[in-house]
């Protein structure tokens, strides 16, 4: 009746505790299957941390059922998520995906399941997303954007079938269809550079490939007008993110209803996110220059 939840964990025990506690606060948790994917340590220094997370996961309750899949070797974030999502969707028709650094609101699962149910048969919609960026203009209703996102999301088997792991094919198609500018929000954020860096082995992003796959398929993602997800991963304790507060949001404690809205990419939301990305890049450069200045002073 309700979508299974795939939770990806690694070595951050406190983050995992907070993520689970937030999920448990959802009324639909008790009716949901929770499938936990635990990646193994990259080095001997991380073994104890990974084992601590695994021990905690064995104590979790409050869900309809809990399955823990412990990897025997380190897959890395991208391979772990790609393999895990693929495994779940080989058994189920839909999935909700959470990582261990995401805290969800009390009605997150309701929004995800309502969205999955409403747009199940509409192939224009490729996914449902729980996080909404803190743009200056607050949305007045839910909206769609072309592409896909990665901070608390859901999709169907039909949506994930469009995922292409081959970054070289994706960037070639973006170039041939002259879509690089729109893909980068008119140059506001270097998603195409992220994709090129993934191809060159400079990053291991699955998310930019998911975004590109959905974007090229003209797939739309539904966003809530109030954020149902907060990302804790920018506290400097993660493996892939630098410290920043620019993505912080106020989690709504109220339900966000999935109502009838035009099934088209929102021009206003695109423009707002373009400005946000421009601001986030300026913020990054400001922090970088400050660090360089401190090094020079020392």
Protein Blocks (a to p, Z undefined) as FASTA:
>chain_A
ZZcdddddfklmklmmmmmmmmmmpmklmmpccdddddddfbfklmmmmmmmmmmmmmgg
hifbdcddddfbdebjmlmmmmmmmmmmmmbmbdcdddfkbccdfklmmmmmmmmmmmmm
mmkbmbdcfbdcddfbdcfbdcddedddfehpaddfklmmmpcfblklmmmmmmmnopmm
mmnonolacfklmmmmmmnopaccfklmmmmmmmmnopacdddfbdcbdcfklnopamkb
ccdfklgccddfbdcddddddddddfklmmmmmmmmmmmmmmmmmmmmmmmmmmmmZZ
